[in-house]
Amino acid sequence: LLNELPGVECSLPGGAFYAFPNVKGTGISGKEFAKKCLHKAGVAIVPGTAFGSNAQDFVRFSFAASRDNISQALENIKKILS
């Protein structure tokens, strides 16, 4: 589902309920991407730099929510990236 977002690339997580997509294709850093998602889409995600200085192009999504909430969050993000 994350790969459907413009500029986002993500490998399938292997059994975890977190994903760590690369957002470089959006043209903004992971930190700016996370801020934009929170303030414009109402979706809280964590910048990759919280997990290491080499992860500036990444963010961490948690999928510990209902399918409906996840689908709505991704729709909200898709709208702000279009």
N, C-alpha and C positions, 0 to 999 in steps of 0.2 A: 504493500500500500504506500509506503514512503517513497518508493521509486516513481510513483505517479505524480509527485510534487515536482514542479518545474525547478531544475537545477540541483535536485537532491539525488544522491546515489547511496544505496544501502544494501549490504549483504544481509541475508536472512540470519537472525540470531539463532544460535544453536542451543535451544532449550531455555534460554534466559527470557525474562519478561522486560528486558531493556533492549533498545536498538541504538546504534552509534553511527548514524548516517553522516556522510560527507556533504556539506552544504556549499562547498566552494563554487559550484556552478550557479549559485544564486547571485554571486557578485558581492556578497557581504560575509564578514567573519561569523564564526559560530556564536560569538558573544552578541553581535548585532542581530543575528538571526533570532536568537533566544529572546532578546528584548522586543523585537518586532512581533514575535509570536505572542508574547505576554500582553503587550500594550494594544495591539491591533486585532489579534485573533482570540484573545482570552485563553491562551493555551500556555501553560507553564512547562518549560523544558530547561535543561541544564546545559550551559556552554561546555564544549569539550575541554576547554582549558582548566576546568575544575578537576580534571583527571590527569593533567600533564600539560606542560608548556608546548609540546609538539602537536597538540590537538586543536589548534586554532580554527581549523576548517570543519570541525565536527560539533555535533550536539548529541545529547543523550535524551531519548524518549523512553518513558516508562509505559508499558502496556498493561499495567495492573489496574485496569478499569473495564467497564462493560464495553461490549462491541459497539453499542450505540454511542457511548461517550467518545470512544476512539474514532469512530467514523465521523462524528460531528466535529471533533477537533481537527482532523485531517482536512475536512471540507473548509473549515474556517481558515486554516493555513493556506490551502490552495487558493482561496479567494484573495488573500493579501499578496500572494506571489504572482498572480496573473496581471 
